[in-house]
């Protein structure tokens, strides 16, 4: 009997027992798949050649390591059911390292209780939904049941890899390949977002976006800039940690060869320090919504909350900001000095004027707009939502610091790589990167210097103007 004939006969026998609606046919087919899968799994494991019990080289030092225990059992949850694997356990006296050669031969994950294929599925659910909800939803999709604790463990292990990768740049490249040619333009934007932790109350998670894209004429920018073309960085930690991660994303994007880099920020001094250190050639831009926000706050203070003239004030603010530099808006604000009656009024004016003077060189909005460059940091604000908030700021959520640190990083990799490539990116990101060619290929060095000089000569006029004025 051929395989096909056998399957037909089996199906006939299964269906002969019950009614014949599509629901029951479908579940019969699923049942058959499951039984078939479990049997195939068991048969394949039984068919493995027996282990001979001789010492094998230790994976760490290469010295022979003898068997310490025979038939040690490991349970692995696979997509085809539970696998009970008994195999020899070896121990290296020199390294004090125990291992099972069969696990390596089967390419099982070193740790944990799930197969690689299961891990991929659990992670896909676990970075998108709460652990409890994943365990519940799982049973709709798959016949095996899993607990919320299993989801938590799988996500924690993956998160630990992201938190301390061998190389952050390598993880970035694994998530999104390095461009063959550097983009003509990059937009970099950074911002902070608060997360509620158990140990420490609200803590700031820093998010950075490095987006490819050319210049677009005014008006079409919003529609054309796509978040799919972006790398994300997210860190629950200090500025140095954030800087390191952002540097890796910029290196993966070949930022030092890009003609025009626009760095958008909200005016916080540490932001510009970061820009100067990581991308000294970038055009720094004070994000327009933040620039307008402070003038509108000043209007509220002068007019009083809810005043009927506020909307005219706001419209005038936007009108005056659409210029090269804040000189006009500053002089109109100065004219309001005669209207000030209290110290609060004076302080409100002083704040916004000081803010504009500090950032004057970063407010060349008209020229930037004409050239189709971004002036608003909408990409990083939407990044807060789709990188962090959708998973980490649900009602009642409070995170342990360690788990939050890991999830923040996992989410950034997830959004950079996309759902389909996410798991493979995590695995590829674990490989230690080869030494970068430019450090070892000495004969090529002069050519590379020339390339670098050429790329500097390509700096756009606007960039040059920015560099000259600073
Ligand atoms: Zn050893």
Boltz pocket constraint, residues with backbone or C-beta under 6 A from the ligand:
constraints:
  - pocket:
      binder: B
      contacts: [[A, 58], [A, 59], [A, 60], [A, 61], [A, 62], [A, 63], [A, 92], [A, 93], [A, 94], [A, 95], [A, 96], [A, 97]]
      max_distance: 6.0
